């Protein structure tokens, strides 16, 4: 029993040390490439050095590293397990009567620990740090430029529908703004305005050149015209721009609330929120699957040595990223629901893991 504990600690220590060293190396590479790509924008927009370091990179690197933590786990397992196999350590462990299943315990426990840490960061910590990062990007990089929206349909609350023909981000004005109040399947009231300007202080809309029509059960409807009307409805200006950057800043509770609200409204931007939620759940879980694949591939001593195993590992890592991106496209094209599409790569690689594991046990 004491010998097994020493083996467990030995494998877990190698796992953790190699994992964090590989992450440190990736951080340096990411800083170099990202800085070379954005340095022109930093100089052009006069971004302060303090803001670049603390507001951007201190918040961007945890996000990026955590996003690919499971892949770092995979490459780590491939690397140090291949070295153990090359030094005949795996053979020595199995020769002592330790089964392959038992040898997997420290691997899976360490991978589970990293996965839980990654899950906690994904759900609660990193979204809050992304707030500062996204604000920095909107101010000092070329992203989030002014743009217009067209043909917007929302259900702001049960029975109330809003239509906007076009919206200008430049002056925060909606054109051909319509509010319809329904009672069952009958249209009860319709408010039509040529334009609606968002007022931050009022947290509502200034409607201009307004026609209000109250529908009755008889033949006569009540029609009124107003030059201007102020209204407060459950539609804020930020609701029009909930995209992939917005959802990155929301903790899991607020993200679930946004998904529920967008589903009720029939908002097409719901795909960004649902993809983000499923991504936060699937990526940590994939660490366990990729760990099983990594050990199954690297436990045997190969003629090509460590380089051959690392090459296979990198190829599988890139194929996982490829399948993850393809699965996102299934959501954007409305081919598959997010819950199925985002878990599909894990399902495929779980099948591969089961096959390789059974083969390695033999």
SULKA-V908719 format. One record per residue. N is the residue number from 1. RES is the residue in one letter. OMEGA is omega in whole degrees, 0 to 359 (NA if undefined). BURIAL is + if it has 9 or more other C-alpha atoms within 8 Angstrom, else -. D_FIRST is the distance of its C-alpha to the first C-alpha in Angstrom with 2 decimals. Layout:
<<N,RES,OMEGA,BURIAL,D_FIRST> <N,RES,OMEGA,BURIAL,D_FIRST>>
//
This chain:
<<1,X,179,-,0.00> <2,X,178,-,3.80> <3,X,178,-,5.36> <4,X,179,-,5.12> <5,X,178,-,6.33> <6,X,178,-,8.78> <7,X,179,-,9.90> <8,X,180,+,10.50> <9,X,180,+,12.45> <10,X,180,-,14.14> <11,X,181,+,15.43> <12,X,180,+,16.40> <13,X,178,-,18.22> <14,X,181,+,20.07> <15,X,186,+,20.97> <16,X,182,+,22.44> <17,X,180,-,24.21> <18,X,180,+,25.76> <19,X,183,+,26.78> <20,X,175,-,28.66> <21,X,178,-,30.23> <22,X,177,+,31.54> <23,X,178,+,32.89> <24,X,178,-,34.64> <25,X,179,-,36.25> <26,X,180,-,37.42> <27,X,179,+,38.87> <28,X,180,-,41.02> <29,X,181,-,42.25> <30,X,179,-,43.08> <31,X,182,+,45.02> <32,X,183,-,47.07> <33,X,182,-,48.01> <34,X,179,-,48.67> <35,X,179,-,50.75> <36,X,180,-,52.79> <37,X,188,-,53.51> <38,X,186,+,54.52> <39,X,178,-,56.06> <40,X,179,-,59.55> <41,X,178,+,59.21> <42,X,181,+,57.90> <43,X,183,-,60.91> <44,X,182,-,63.40> <45,X,176,-,62.38> <46,X,178,-,61.96> <47,X,179,+,58.40> <48,X,180,-,57.46> <49,X,180,-,54.76> <50,X,179,-,52.95> <51,X,179,+,52.96> <52,X,184,+,51.71> <53,X,190,+,48.71> <54,X,182,+,47.75> <55,X,184,+,49.26> <56,X,189,+,48.54> <57,X,179,+,45.75> <58,X,178,+,43.53> <59,X,182,+,43.69> <60,X,184,+,43.92> <61,X,175,+,40.90> <62,X,178,+,38.29> <63,X,183,+,39.98> <64,X,181,-,39.95> <65,X,180,+,36.43> <66,X,180,+,35.00> <67,X,182,-,37.11> <68,X,182,+,35.42> <69,X,181,+,31.93> <70,X,178,+,30.47> <71,X,174,+,32.21> <72,X,176,+,30.86> <73,X,182,+,27.34> <74,X,181,+,28.28> <75,X,177,+,29.75> <76,X,180,+,26.86> <77,X,178,+,24.34> <78,X,187,+,26.80> <79,X,188,+,27.27> <80,X,176,+,23.87> <81,X,176,+,22.31> <82,X,177,+,25.40> <83,X,177,+,24.92> <84,X,179,+,21.33> <85,X,179,+,22.77> <86,X,179,+,25.73> <87,X,179,-,23.68> <88,X,179,+,21.73> <89,X,179,+,18.39> <90,X,179,+,17.93> <91,X,180,-,18.76> <92,X,180,-,16.26> <93,X,180,+,13.36> <94,X,180,+,14.77> <95,X,180,-,15.50> <96,X,178,-,11.94> <97,X,178,-,11.79> <98,X,180,+,10.74> <99,X,178,-,13.61> <100,X,178,-,16.08> <101,X,180,-,15.65> <102,X,179,-,11.95> <103,X,181,+,13.04> <104,X,185,+,15.75> <105,X,180,+,13.79> <106,X,176,+,14.03> <107,X,184,+,17.53> <108,X,179,+,18.69> <109,X,179,-,17.40> <110,X,178,+,19.19> <111,X,178,+,22.17> <112,X,178,+,22.39> <113,X,178,-,22.48> <114,X,180,+,25.25> <115,X,179,+,27.00> <116,X,176,+,27.17> <117,X,179,-,28.49> <118,X,180,+,30.99> <119,X,178,+,32.04> <120,X,177,+,32.75> <121,X,181,+,34.76> <122,X,188,+,36.60> <123,X,191,+,37.64> <124,X,191,+,38.56> <125,X,186,+,38.53> <126,X,177,+,39.94> <127,X,180,+,42.89> <128,X,178,+,44.21> <129,X,179,+,43.97> <130,X,179,+,45.72> <131,X,180,+,48.79> <132,X,181,+,49.60> <133,X,181,+,48.84> <134,X,177,+,51.09> <135,X,178,-,53.86> <136,X,181,+,53.73> <137,X,180,+,53.94> <138,X,183,+,56.88> <139,X,190,-,58.73> <140,X,175,+,58.06> <141,X,185,+,57.32> <142,X,183,-,59.41> <143,X,177,-,57.39> <144,X,175,-,58.72> <145,X,178,-,62.33> <146,X,179,-,65.08> <147,X,183,-,65.48> <148,X,176,-,67.13> <149,X,181,-,65.97> <150,X,175,-,68.06> <151,X,182,-,68.30> <152,X,178,+,65.83> <153,X,179,+,65.37> <154,X,165,+,63.47> <155,X,186,+,63.15> <156,X,176,+,62.91> <157,X,180,+,62.71> <158,X,179,-,63.32> <159,X,180,+,66.88> <160,X,184,+,67.51> <161,X,180,+,67.52> <162,X,175,+,68.24> <163,X,177,+,69.55> <164,X,180,+,70.02> <165,X,177,+,71.92> <166,X,179,+,70.80> <167,X,180,+,69.12> <168,X,178,+,69.73> <169,X,184,+,66.99> <170,X,180,-,69.62> <171,X,178,-,71.56> <172,X,183,+,69.15> <173,X,175,+,71.76> <174,X,181,+,71.46> <175,X,186,+,74.46> <176,X,185,+,75.70> <177,X,184,+,73.54> <178,X,174,+,73.60> <179,X,179,+,72.16> <180,X,176,+,72.49> <181,X,182,+,71.95> <182,X,172,+,71.46> <183,X,190,-,71.97> <184,X,177,-,70.43> <185,X,183,-,71.90> <186,X,177,-,74.98> <187,X,184,+,75.53> <188,X,185,+,76.57> <189,X,179,+,76.97> <190,X,177,+,76.92> <191,X,181,+,77.05> <192,X,179,+,77.95> <193,X,177,+,78.19> <194,X,179,+,79.20> <195,X,177,+,76.55> <196,X,183,+,73.89> <197,X,180,+,72.79> <198,X,178,+,69.51> <199,X,183,+,70.00> <200,X,182,-,66.98> <201,X,180,-,68.61> <202,X,185,-,69.52> <203,X,181,+,66.32> <204,X,187,+,68.58> <205,X,170,+,71.17> <206,X,180,+,74.85> <207,X,182,+,76.57> <208,X,182,+,79.87> <209,X,192,+,82.76> <210,X,170,+,81.32> <211,X,179,+,82.49> <212,X,180,+,81.24> <213,X,174,+,81.98> <214,X,183,+,81.47> <215,X,179,+,81.68> <216,X,179,+,83.49> <217,X,179,-,83.86> <218,X,182,-,87.50> <219,X,183,-,89.17> <220,X,175,-,89.35> <221,X,179,+,86.45> <222,X,183,-,86.45> <223,X,178,-,86.25> <224,X,178,-,86.12> <225,X,179,-,86.11> <226,X,177,+,84.73> <227,X,181,-,84.72> <228,X,175,+,81.36> <229,X,174,+,78.74> <230,X,181,-,75.53> <231,X,176,-,72.61> <232,X,178,-,68.98> <233,X,182,-,66.74> <234,X,175,-,63.02> <235,X,180,-,63.21> <236,X,182,+,62.37> <237,X,180,-,62.95> <238,X,179,-,59.23> <239,X,181,-,58.80> <240,X,187,-,60.85> <241,X,174,-,58.48> <242,X,182,+,55.00> <243,X,184,+,53.59> <244,X,177,+,50.32> <245,X,181,-,50.61> <246,X,185,+,51.27> <247,X,178,+,48.25> <248,X,184,+,45.92> <249,X,186,+,46.88> <250,X,170,+,46.13> <251,X,190,+,42.99> <252,X,181,+,41.72> <253,X,179,-,43.85> <254,X,178,-,47.03> <255,X,177,+,46.23> <256,X,178,-,46.01> <257,X,178,-,49.31> <258,X,179,+,50.93> <259,X,179,+,49.85> <260,X,180,-,51.29> <261,X,181,-,54.51> <262,X,177,+,54.93> <263,X,177,+,54.33> <264,X,182,+,57.03> <265,X,186,+,59.37> <266,X,184,+,58.82> <267,X,180,+,57.98> <268,X,180,-,57.28> <269,X,180,+,55.11> <270,X,181,+,52.45> <271,X,178,+,50.80> <272,X,181,+,49.74> <273,X,181,+,48.05> <274,X,176,+,46.30> <275,X,180,+,45.06> <276,X,181,+,43.74> <277,X,181,+,41.90> <278,X,178,+,40.27> <279,X,179,+,39.41> <280,X,181,+,37.57> <281,X,187,+,35.40> <282,X,185,+,34.93> <283,X,177,+,34.07> <284,X,181,+,30.81> <285,X,181,+,29.70> <286,X,179,+,30.42> <287,X,180,+,27.63> <288,X,181,+,25.07> <289,X,182,+,27.31> <290,X,175,+,27.98> <291,X,178,+,24.33> <292,X,178,+,23.74> <293,X,182,+,26.90> <294,X,179,+,25.98> <295,X,181,+,22.64> <296,X,180,+,24.34> <297,X,191,+,27.19> <298,X,185,+,25.45> <299,X,180,+,22.39> <300,X,178,+,24.83> <301,X,183,+,26.73> <302,X,180,-,30.39> <303,X,181,-,33.57> <304,X,178,-,34.82> <305,X,184,+,31.87> <306,X,183,+,30.68> <307,X,180,-,34.23> <308,X,179,+,34.42> <309,X,179,+,31.28> <310,X,178,+,32.53> <311,X,177,-,35.91> <312,X,180,-,34.58> <313,X,179,+,32.58> <314,X,179,+,35.70> <315,X,179,-,37.80> <316,X,179,-,35.54> <317,X,179,+,35.41> <318,X,177,-,39.21> <319,X,177,-,39.56> <320,X,177,+,37.49> <321,X,180,-,39.85> <322,X,180,-,42.78> <323,X,178,+,41.80> <324,X,179,+,41.22> <325,X,178,-,44.76> <326,X,180,-,46.24> <327,X,175,+,44.74> <328,X,179,+,46.43> <329,X,177,-,49.70> <330,X,178,+,49.35> <331,X,182,+,49.49> <332,X,180,-,52.44> <333,X,178,-,54.39> <334,X,178,-,53.59> <335,X,180,-,52.13> <336,X,174,-,48.85> <337,X,184,+,47.77> <338,X,182,+,45.40> <339,X,179,-,42.52> <340,X,185,-,42.55> <341,X,185,+,43.64> <342,X,177,+,41.05> <343,X,182,+,38.11> <344,X,177,+,39.48> <345,X,178,+,37.81> <346,X,179,+,34.37> <347,X,179,-,35.19> <348,X,182,-,36.33> <349,X,174,+,33.36> <350,X,176,+,30.98> <351,X,177,-,32.66> <352,X,180,+,32.26> <353,X,180,+,28.54> <354,X,179,-,28.05> <355,X,182,-,30.01> <356,X,181,+,28.24> <357,X,178,+,24.75> <358,X,179,-,25.72> <359,X,181,-,27.26> <360,X,181,+,24.26> <361,X,181,-,21.95> <362,X,NA,-,24.43>>
//
